[in-house]
Amino acid sequence: SKAALLCKYITKIRKSYKKDLKSKDVETRQLATATWVIDRLALRVGGEKDTDEEADTVGCCSLRVEHLTFDPNDEGGDNKEIELEFLGKDSMLFKQTIDFGAEMYNQGEGGMGDQVFKNLEGFCKKKKSTEEVFHAINPTLLNAHLKKFMDGLTAKVFRTYNASKTLQEELRRHEESPLWANLTPAEKVVEYNAANREVAILCNHQKSVSKAQETQLEAIGAKLAKLKKQRKELKAIGRKVSAGATDVPLRKSPKEMDEEVKAALAKAKRMKEAATTNAQKIKATEADEAAKQKKRDLAQLKFNKAHLWEKVPTVEQVKKRIVTWQGKIAKMELDLKHKDDNKEVSLGTSKINYMDPRISVAWCKRNEVPIEK
């Protein structure tokens, strides 16, 4: 792939823009700065469009002075932070504060963060908020400049290269943890998704949080709280049973309620099949909904009493159930963390369009994690 081919050229490209960042020629300096931004911040080139017809989406070449806020926290002194805020592809908000003076932007072959800050500051000087930062270049010029280094080189190739490199580095970092060998496959998948999330953040792959997602998170949170309460009750039962007590909470067999729900569902089905008039159809629908509500109520009742027994348990039975409940809690905590961490990040976009699948396959084989996970 072109991203893999970029490995051969990346050092040469970075040496070139490091030199050109200090050029006296404005166009050369802006091309170098834009290339650095595309490489290090994963911005798109940004095409020209009719703003009367489309949303005001922005890329590198179309950045305006109003999209950059220097020293956003008013720290003063030698602060080199810039807050970038604009609508990117698909009108997703890009809002990040970049510290151009940070070590990560000034070390190695892709360094020069201090110089890039100085350039951006100069490009914005004495301009109105609506004027373009990169006034001397356009997408056509920038794309032609990139192709001088490598045939087919585009901003997306840079993004794919950096996405795959970031994934590889993040996975290795997790695997080097002293606790890695003790993790279960499910826990390793959570760590994989954490690495994937770093890639999605790099590429600004966001998504809006839907009402359904919020409801799901609340439901999982409530279920988790219930499991923890049940574990507490189990420990109390264990203490009572160990002391020889028999007055412990028990649950009734749900067999009778199971039969009642089955009968109600069957009756509603018969009513639906036999209904011919509107009145009969309405009655059948009401009966069906009532039966389904009974089924939901029964499921909730079973969940609420799932930790209990129909007769007084032994000490060993209680110990085993506490261990089972600890496993349920740990699994649900992982599930909640995964869903909450990733609710605003689109992992799929990075995984499908940017990350080299060979890295994921090799990681699965190396860590004995099923590929379908």
C-alpha positions as CSV (number, residue, x, y, z in Angstrom):
1,S,0.0,0.0,0.0
2,K,1.0,3.6,-0.4
3,A,1.1,4.1,3.4
4,A,3.6,1.2,3.7
5,L,5.6,2.7,0.8
6,L,5.8,6.1,2.7
7,C,8.1,4.4,5.2
8,K,10.9,4.7,2.6
9,Y,10.3,8.4,2.0
10,I,9.2,9.8,5.4
11,T,12.7,10.7,6.6
12,K,13.5,12.5,3.4
13,I,10.1,14.4,3.5
14,R,10.7,15.4,7.1
15,K,14.2,16.6,6.4
16,S,12.9,18.7,3.6
17,Y,10.1,20.4,5.5
18,K,12.4,21.0,8.5
19,K,14.8,23.0,6.2
20,D,11.9,24.8,4.4
21,L,10.2,25.8,7.6
22,K,12.8,28.6,7.9
23,S,12.8,29.6,4.3
24,K,12.6,33.3,3.5
25,D,10.1,32.6,0.6
26,V,6.5,32.8,2.0
27,E,5.1,30.1,-0.4
28,T,7.9,27.6,0.5
29,R,7.5,28.3,4.2
30,Q,3.7,27.8,4.0
31,L,4.1,24.6,2.0
32,A,6.5,23.3,4.6
33,T,4.3,24.4,7.5
34,A,1.2,22.8,5.9
35,T,3.0,19.6,5.3
36,W,4.1,19.5,9.0
37,V,0.5,20.1,10.1
38,I,-0.7,17.3,7.8
39,D,2.0,14.9,9.0
40,R,1.9,15.7,12.7
41,L,-1.7,16.8,13.4
42,A,-3.4,14.6,10.7
43,L,-5.4,17.4,9.2
44,R,-6.9,17.0,5.7
45,V,-5.7,19.3,2.9
46,G,-9.1,21.0,2.7
47,G,-10.7,21.7,-0.7
48,E,-12.5,24.8,-1.9
49,K,-16.3,24.8,-2.0
50,D,-19.3,27.0,-2.4
51,T,-20.1,28.0,1.2
52,D,-23.6,29.0,0.2
53,E,-24.5,25.4,-0.6
54,E,-22.4,23.3,1.8
55,A,-21.4,23.5,5.5
56,D,-18.3,25.5,6.3
57,T,-16.0,22.5,6.6
58,V,-12.3,23.2,6.9
59,G,-9.0,21.6,6.2
60,C,-5.4,22.8,6.4
61,C,-5.5,25.1,3.3
62,S,-8.8,26.6,4.3
63,L,-7.9,27.4,7.9
64,R,-8.8,31.0,8.8
65,V,-7.4,33.2,11.5
66,E,-10.6,32.8,13.5
67,H,-9.9,29.0,13.8
68,L,-6.7,29.6,15.8
69,T,-6.6,30.9,19.3
70,F,-3.1,31.6,20.6
71,D,-2.4,31.1,24.3
72,P,-6.0,30.1,24.9
73,N,-5.6,30.0,28.7
74,D,-3.8,33.4,28.9
75,E,-0.7,31.9,30.5
76,G,1.5,34.5,28.9
77,G,5.3,34.2,28.8
78,D,6.7,31.8,26.3
79,N,3.5,29.8,26.0
80,K,3.3,28.1,22.6
81,E,-0.3,26.6,22.8
82,I,-2.8,27.1,20.0
83,E,-6.4,26.0,20.2
84,L,-7.6,24.8,16.8
85,E,-11.4,24.8,16.5
86,F,-13.3,24.2,13.2
87,L,-15.7,21.9,11.5
88,G,-13.9,19.1,9.7
89,K,-15.1,16.4,7.4
90,D,-18.8,15.5,7.8
91,S,-19.2,18.6,9.9
92,M,-17.5,17.0,12.9
93,L,-16.0,19.5,15.3
94,F,-12.2,19.5,15.5
95,K,-11.3,21.1,18.8
96,Q,-7.8,20.5,20.2
97,T,-5.3,22.6,22.1
98,I,-1.8,21.9,20.7
99,D,1.3,22.7,22.7
100,F,3.8,23.3,19.9
101,G,6.5,23.8,22.6
102,A,6.0,20.2,23.9
103,E,8.8,17.7,23.6
104,M,6.7,15.4,21.4
105,Y,6.5,18.1,18.7
106,N,10.2,19.1,18.9
107,Q,12.1,15.8,19.2
108,G,13.0,13.4,16.4
109,E,12.9,13.8,12.6
110,G,9.4,15.3,12.7
111,G,10.2,17.9,15.3
112,M,10.3,21.7,14.8
113,G,7.1,22.5,16.8
114,D,8.6,25.7,18.0
115,Q,9.3,26.9,14.5
116,V,5.8,25.8,13.3
117,F,4.3,27.9,16.1
118,K,6.4,30.9,15.0
119,N,5.4,30.4,11.4
120,L,1.6,30.2,12.2
121,E,1.9,33.3,14.4
122,G,3.6,35.1,11.5
123,F,1.0,33.9,9.0
124,C,-1.9,35.3,11.2
125,K,-0.2,38.6,12.1
126,K,-2.1,41.7,10.9
127,K,-4.9,39.6,9.3
128,K,-8.6,39.9,9.8
129,S,-10.3,36.9,11.5
130,T,-11.9,35.9,8.2
131,E,-8.7,35.8,6.2
132,E,-6.9,32.5,5.4
133,V,-3.9,31.5,7.4
134,F,-2.2,29.9,4.4
135,H,-2.9,32.7,1.9
136,A,0.0,31.9,-0.4
137,I,-1.0,28.3,-1.2
138,N,-4.1,26.3,-2.2
139,P,-5.1,22.6,-2.3
140,T,-3.8,22.1,-5.9
141,L,-0.4,23.6,-5.0
142,L,-0.1,21.6,-1.8
143,N,-1.1,18.3,-3.4
144,A,1.4,18.9,-6.2
145,H,4.1,19.6,-3.6
146,L,3.3,16.3,-1.8
147,K,3.6,14.3,-5.1
148,K,7.1,15.7,-5.6
149,F,8.2,13.5,-2.8
150,M,6.3,10.3,-3.7
151,D,4.0,9.4,-6.5
152,G,0.4,9.2,-5.1
153,L,1.3,10.9,-1.8
154,T,-1.8,12.6,-0.3
155,A,-2.9,13.8,3.2
156,K,-4.8,10.5,3.5
157,V,-1.6,8.5,2.9
158,F,0.0,10.5,5.7
159,R,-3.0,9.8,8.0
160,T,-2.9,6.1,7.2
161,Y,0.8,5.9,7.8
162,N,0.6,7.7,11.1
163,A,-2.6,5.8,12.2
164,S,-0.9,2.4,11.6
165,K,2.3,3.6,13.3
166,T,0.4,5.0,16.3
167,L,-1.6,1.7,16.6
168,Q,1.6,-0.4,16.5
169,E,3.3,1.8,19.1
170,E,0.3,1.8,21.5
171,L,-0.2,-2.0,21.2
172,R,3.5,-2.6,22.0
173,R,3.3,-0.1,24.9
174,H,0.4,-2.1,26.4
175,E,2.1,-5.4,25.8
176,E,5.2,-4.3,27.7
177,S,3.2,-3.9,30.9
178,P,4.3,-6.4,33.6
179,L,0.7,-7.3,34.2
180,W,0.0,-8.1,30.5
181,A,0.5,-11.9,30.8
182,N,-2.2,-12.1,33.5
183,L,-4.9,-10.4,31.4
184,T,-7.8,-12.4,30.0
185,P,-8.6,-12.2,26.2
186,A,-11.6,-9.8,27.1
187,E,-9.2,-7.5,29.0
188,K,-6.7,-7.6,26.2
189,V,-9.5,-6.5,23.8
190,V,-10.2,-3.5,26.0
191,E,-6.5,-2.6,25.8
192,Y,-6.7,-3.0,22.0
193,N,-9.6,-0.7,21.8
194,A,-7.7,1.8,23.9
195,A,-5.0,1.8,21.3
196,N,-7.6,2.1,18.5
197,R,-9.1,5.1,20.4
198,E,-5.7,6.9,20.3
199,V,-5.7,6.5,16.5
200,A,-9.3,7.7,16.2
201,I,-8.4,10.8,18.3
202,L,-5.4,11.4,16.1
203,C,-7.6,11.3,13.0
204,N,-10.5,13.2,14.7
205,H,-12.9,10.3,14.1
206,Q,-15.8,11.4,16.3
207,K,-19.5,10.6,16.4
208,S,-22.4,12.2,18.2
209,V,-23.7,10.4,21.3
210,S,-27.2,9.2,20.6
211,K,-30.1,9.0,23.1
212,A,-30.0,5.2,22.7
213,Q,-26.4,5.2,23.8
214,E,-27.1,7.3,26.8
215,T,-30.0,5.1,27.8
216,Q,-27.8,2.0,27.3
217,L,-25.0,3.4,29.5
218,E,-27.6,4.3,32.2
219,A,-29.0,0.7,32.1
220,I,-25.6,-0.9,32.4
221,G,-24.7,1.4,35.2
222,A,-27.9,0.5,37.1
223,K,-27.3,-3.2,36.5
224,L,-23.8,-2.9,37.8
225,A,-24.9,-1.1,40.9
226,K,-27.5,-4.0,41.5
227,L,-24.8,-6.6,41.1
228,K,-22.6,-4.9,43.7
229,K,-25.5,-4.7,46.1
230,Q,-26.2,-8.4,45.5
231,R,-22.6,-9.2,46.2
232,K,-22.9,-7.3,49.5
233,E,-26.0,-9.3,50.4
234,L,-24.2,-12.6,49.5
235,K,-21.4,-11.7,51.9
236,A,-23.9,-11.0,54.7
237,I,-25.6,-14.4,53.9
238,G,-22.2,-16.1,54.1
239,R,-21.6,-14.6,57.6
240,K,-25.1,-15.8,58.8
241,V,-24.7,-19.3,57.3
242,S,-21.2,-19.6,58.9
243,A,-22.7,-18.8,62.3
244,G,-25.4,-21.5,61.8
245,A,-28.3,-19.2,61.1
246,T,-31.1,-20.2,58.8
247,D,-33.1,-16.9,58.6
248,V,-31.5,-15.9,55.3
249,P,-33.4,-14.3,52.4
250,L,-34.6,-16.9,49.8
251,R,-36.3,-16.7,46.4
252,K,-39.5,-18.4,45.2
253,S,-39.5,-20.6,42.1
254,P,-40.5,-18.4,39.1
255,K,-42.1,-21.5,37.5
256,E,-45.7,-20.3,38.0
257,M,-44.9,-16.8,36.6
258,D,-43.1,-18.4,33.7
259,E,-46.2,-20.4,32.8
260,E,-48.4,-17.3,33.2
261,V,-46.2,-15.3,30.8
262,K,-46.2,-18.1,28.2
263,A,-50.0,-18.3,28.4
264,A,-50.5,-14.6,28.1
265,L,-48.2,-14.4,25.0
266,A,-49.9,-17.4,23.4
267,K,-53.4,-15.8,24.0
268,A,-52.2,-12.5,22.5
269,K,-50.9,-14.3,19.4
270,R,-54.2,-16.1,19.0
271,M,-56.1,-12.8,19.3
272,K,-53.9,-11.2,16.7
273,E,-54.4,-14.1,14.3
274,A,-58.2,-14.1,14.8
275,A,-58.7,-10.3,14.7
276,T,-60.7,-9.0,11.7
277,T,-62.2,-5.7,12.9
278,N,-60.2,-2.6,14.1
279,A,-61.6,-3.0,17.6
280,Q,-60.4,-6.6,17.8
281,K,-57.0,-5.6,16.4
282,I,-56.6,-2.9,19.0
283,K,-57.6,-5.4,21.8
284,A,-55.1,-7.9,20.5
285,T,-52.3,-5.3,20.4
286,E,-53.1,-4.2,23.9
287,A,-53.0,-7.9,25.1
288,D,-49.7,-8.4,23.3
289,E,-48.1,-5.4,25.0
290,A,-49.4,-6.4,28.4
291,A,-48.0,-9.9,27.9
292,K,-44.6,-8.5,26.8
293,Q,-44.6,-6.2,29.9
294,K,-45.2,-9.2,32.1
295,K,-42.2,-10.9,30.4
296,R,-40.0,-7.8,31.1
297,D,-41.2,-7.7,34.7
298,L,-40.4,-11.4,35.2
299,A,-36.9,-10.9,33.7
300,Q,-36.3,-8.0,36.1
301,L,-37.6,-10.1,39.1
302,K,-35.4,-13.0,38.1
303,F,-32.4,-10.6,37.9
304,N,-33.2,-9.0,41.3
305,K,-33.3,-12.4,43.0
306,A,-30.7,-14.2,40.9
307,H,-28.1,-14.3,43.7
308,L,-30.5,-16.1,46.1
309,W,-31.4,-19.7,46.6
310,E,-34.8,-21.5,47.0
311,K,-33.5,-23.1,50.2
312,V,-30.8,-22.3,52.8
313,P,-27.4,-22.7,51.1
314,T,-24.2,-24.2,52.5
315,V,-21.1,-22.0,53.3
316,E,-19.4,-23.5,50.2
317,Q,-22.3,-22.6,47.9
318,V,-22.2,-19.0,49.1
319,K,-18.4,-18.8,48.6
320,K,-18.8,-20.0,45.0
321,R,-21.6,-17.6,44.2
322,I,-19.6,-14.6,45.6
323,V,-16.8,-15.6,43.2
324,T,-19.3,-15.8,40.3
325,W,-20.7,-12.4,41.2
326,Q,-17.2,-10.9,41.3
327,G,-16.6,-12.2,37.8
328,K,-20.0,-10.7,36.6
329,I,-19.1,-7.3,38.1
330,A,-15.6,-7.3,36.6
331,K,-17.0,-8.2,33.2
332,M,-19.7,-5.5,33.4
333,E,-17.2,-2.9,34.6
334,L,-15.1,-3.6,31.5
335,D,-18.1,-3.4,29.3
336,L,-19.2,-0.1,30.8
337,K,-15.7,1.4,30.6
338,H,-15.4,0.4,27.0
339,K,-18.8,1.8,26.0
340,D,-18.3,5.0,28.0
341,D,-14.7,5.6,26.7
342,N,-15.7,5.1,23.1
343,K,-19.1,6.8,23.1
344,E,-17.8,9.9,21.2
345,V,-15.1,8.2,19.2
346,S,-15.7,6.3,16.0
347,L,-13.4,3.3,16.3
348,G,-14.7,1.6,13.1
349,T,-13.7,4.5,10.8
350,S,-10.0,4.2,11.9
351,K,-10.1,0.4,11.8
352,I,-11.6,0.1,8.4
353,N,-10.1,3.0,6.5
354,Y,-6.8,3.8,8.1
355,M,-5.2,1.1,10.2
356,D,-3.2,-1.6,8.5
357,P,-5.2,-4.8,9.2
358,R,-2.0,-6.9,9.2
359,I,-1.1,-5.2,12.5
360,S,-4.4,-6.3,14.1
361,V,-4.1,-9.8,12.8
362,A,-0.5,-10.2,14.1
363,W,-1.5,-8.8,17.5
364,C,-4.4,-11.3,17.7
365,K,-2.1,-14.2,16.9
366,R,0.6,-13.0,19.2
367,N,-1.8,-12.6,22.1
368,E,-4.1,-15.6,21.4
369,V,-7.1,-13.4,21.0
370,P,-9.8,-14.6,18.5
371,I,-9.8,-12.3,15.5
372,E,-13.6,-11.9,15.5
373,K,-13.3,-10.2,18.9
